[in-house]
Amino acid sequence: MMFHVVLHSEEDGWIVAECPALPGCVSQGRDEKEALVNIREAITGWLWAEDQKAG
């Protein structure tokens, strides 16, 4: 499964990663690579939590 991820820089230098398809699924990192690793983990957690609600 693939999701569109949006990255943007904050004033403090952190990179914020958001997954618009999953409300509230946001993470961050010190650079783009770390932000992408972290948003993948956030997406996995978001999907797991939704699965728990349905089951």
Backbone as numpy.savetxt, mean C-alpha at the origin, in Angstrom:
# Nx Ny Nz CAx CAy CAz Cx Cy Cz
-2.90 -11.50 -9.00 -3.75 -10.33 -9.00 -2.85 -9.10 -9.00
-3.19 -8.13 -9.82 -2.40 -6.91 -9.91 -3.23 -5.71 -9.50
-2.58 -4.78 -8.82 -3.24 -3.55 -8.39 -2.40 -2.35 -8.83
-3.08 -1.29 -9.19 -2.44 -0.02 -9.52 -2.00 0.63 -8.21
-0.77 1.09 -8.15 -0.24 1.75 -6.95 0.24 3.15 -7.34
-0.09 4.13 -6.51 0.33 5.52 -6.74 1.39 5.87 -5.70
2.51 6.43 -6.17 3.57 6.88 -5.27 3.66 8.39 -5.32
3.87 9.00 -4.17 4.16 10.43 -4.14 5.08 10.75 -2.97
5.86 11.80 -3.14 6.84 12.20 -2.13 6.20 13.17 -1.15
6.53 12.99 0.11 6.08 13.90 1.15 7.19 14.92 1.41
6.84 16.01 2.08 7.81 17.06 2.38 8.97 16.56 3.22
8.71 15.55 4.06 9.76 15.03 4.94 10.68 14.03 4.24
10.46 13.80 2.94 11.32 12.91 2.17 10.83 11.49 2.04
9.81 11.10 2.80 9.26 9.75 2.70 8.44 9.63 1.43
8.39 8.42 0.89 7.57 8.11 -0.28 6.31 7.40 0.22
5.16 7.93 -0.14 3.88 7.34 0.25 3.36 6.53 -0.93
2.89 5.32 -0.63 2.32 4.43 -1.64 0.86 4.17 -1.29
-0.01 4.35 -2.27 -1.44 4.12 -2.07 -1.96 3.17 -3.13
-2.92 2.35 -2.73 -3.60 1.46 -3.67 -5.05 1.94 -3.77
-5.36 2.76 -4.78 -6.70 3.36 -4.88 -7.85 2.36 -4.92
-7.62 1.16 -5.41 -8.68 0.15 -5.51 -9.09 -0.41 -4.15
-8.21 -0.23 -3.15 -8.46 -0.77 -1.82 -8.52 0.39 -0.82
-9.71 0.85 -0.47 -9.85 2.01 0.41 -9.04 1.89 1.70
-8.23 2.91 1.95 -7.45 2.94 3.17 -6.15 2.16 3.11
-5.84 1.59 1.98 -4.61 0.79 1.84 -3.47 1.72 1.44
-2.70 2.13 2.45 -1.63 3.10 2.27 -0.42 2.63 3.06
0.76 2.89 2.52 1.99 2.60 3.23 3.02 3.64 2.85
4.25 3.47 3.33 5.30 4.42 3.00 6.66 3.75 3.09
7.67 4.45 2.62 9.03 3.96 2.70 10.01 5.10 2.56
11.26 4.84 2.90 12.29 5.88 2.79 12.68 6.14 1.34
12.40 5.16 0.46 12.63 5.32 -0.98 11.55 4.53 -1.71
11.54 4.62 -3.04 10.50 3.95 -3.82 10.51 2.44 -3.62
11.70 1.85 -3.59 11.79 0.40 -3.42 11.16 -0.04 -2.11
11.50 0.64 -1.01 10.94 0.29 0.29 9.43 0.53 0.32
8.97 1.61 -0.29 7.54 1.92 -0.33 6.78 0.82 -1.08
7.35 0.32 -2.18 6.69 -0.73 -2.94 6.65 -2.05 -2.18
7.73 -2.38 -1.48 7.74 -3.58 -0.65 6.66 -3.46 0.42
6.59 -2.28 1.05 5.63 -2.08 2.14 4.19 -2.07 1.65
3.91 -1.51 0.46 2.53 -1.50 -0.02 2.10 -2.90 -0.44
3.03 -3.72 -0.91 2.68 -5.12 -1.22 2.22 -5.82 0.06
2.93 -5.58 1.14 2.56 -6.18 2.43 1.20 -5.63 2.89
0.98 -4.34 2.70 -0.29 -3.72 3.09 -1.45 -4.29 2.27
-1.22 -4.49 0.98 -2.26 -5.07 0.12 -2.60 -6.48 0.58
-1.59 -7.27 0.87 -1.82 -8.63 1.36 -2.63 -8.60 2.65
-2.28 -7.72 3.57 -3.01 -7.60 4.83 -4.44 -7.13 4.62
-4.62 -6.19 3.70 -5.96 -5.66 3.41 -6.85 -6.78 2.87
-6.32 -7.55 1.91 -7.09 -8.64 1.33 -7.40 -9.71 2.37
-6.45 -10.01 3.23 -6.68 -11.00 4.30 -7.80 -10.53 5.22
-7.78 -9.26 5.61 -8.80 -8.72 6.51 -10.19 -8.77 5.85
-10.26 -8.46 4.57 -11.54 -8.53 3.86 -12.03 -9.97 3.79
-11.13 -10.91 3.59 -11.50 -12.33 3.55 -12.05 -12.78 4.90
-11.47 -12.29 5.97 -11.92 -12.66 7.31 -13.34 -12.12 7.58
-13.64 -10.94 7.04 -14.99 -10.38 7.20 -16.03 -11.24 6.47
-15.64 -11.73 5.30 -16.57 -12.49 4.46 -16.78 -13.92 4.99
-15.78 -14.43 5.68 -15.85 -15.83 6.11 -16.41 -15.96 7.44
